[in-house]
C-alpha cells in the first residue's frame, strides 16, 4: 500500500527549489527536528540551520541544507520558506 501524499513547496527569496507531492518531510525546527506526514495538524514554526529531508513517492530521499526561515503546514500542504537552501543529495530507499 502506497503512503499518503501531500503537497510540498521549498522556497527561498530568489527561487522555488522544489514543488511536488511527497510522502514525508523532516525539517530542522527551532526546538529540534520535526517530521510531517499527510494529515498532520496545522502548525507554523521557525527553522534552524540543518538538513531538510524529503521522501518522494517511490521512496527516494532528497536532502538540502537550510540556514533558517519558517515552516508551515495546513490542509495537507507544507511550505518551507528558507533564508537559503544549498546542495541536494538523493538516496534510494529499499
N, C-alpha and C positions, 0 to 999 in steps of 0.2 A: 504494500500500500504506500502510495506516494505521500510525502509530508505536505501539510498545508502550506500554501504560499501567501506572501503579501508583497506589496509594492515598497521599494526602497529607492530613495534618491540620496546620492552623496554629492554635495555641492560645496564649492568654495566661492569667494567673491569673484574669481576670474572665470570659472568654468563649471560645467557639470562633469563630474568624474565618473559616475555610474548612475544609471537609471534602469530598473527592471524588477522582475519577480525574483524573490529569494525565499529560502526555507528558514533561514536563521541569520541573525546579525548579532555580533558581540562588539560593544563599544567600551572605550576606557572612560567611564564616568568619573566625576569628581570624587566620589566616595568608593571607587573600585570598579571592576569590570561588571558589565550588565549585559545579559543575554536576552534576546527577544525572539519569540516565535509568533506565528499568526495568532490573532485573537488576544494579544497582550493588552492589558489595561492602558488607558491613555496616560502619558507622562511627558514631562519636559525636564531635562537635566543638562547640566554643564558638562562638557567634555574636558578630560585631562589629556596630556600628551601620552601617546601609546599606540598600540596596534588595533586597528579596526578589522574585524574578520567577518566575511560574508560567505554563507553557504548557498550556492546557486542550485536550482533544480538539477538533479542528476548527481549531486554530491561533491561538486568541485568547490573547494575553498579558495577564496581570494582574500589577500591581505594588503592593507595600506597603512602607512604611518600618518597619524594626525597630530597636530600640535595644539589643539584646543578648539573650542567652539561650543555648539549646542546640539542636542539630540532630542527629537520629538517623535512620539508615537501616538496615533489617533486613527480610529476607523480602519484598521488593517493597512495602514500606511505609515512608514517610518521615514524620517528625513534627518540626515546628518548635515548640519551647517558648520563646516570646518573652517578654521582660520587658514590652514594649509594642509594639503594632502600630498604625500610623496610615495614613490615606489609602488610596486604591485608584484605579488607572488601568487602563483596558482599551485594547487596541490590536489590531486585526485584522492578522494576518499573511497575506500573499498570495503 
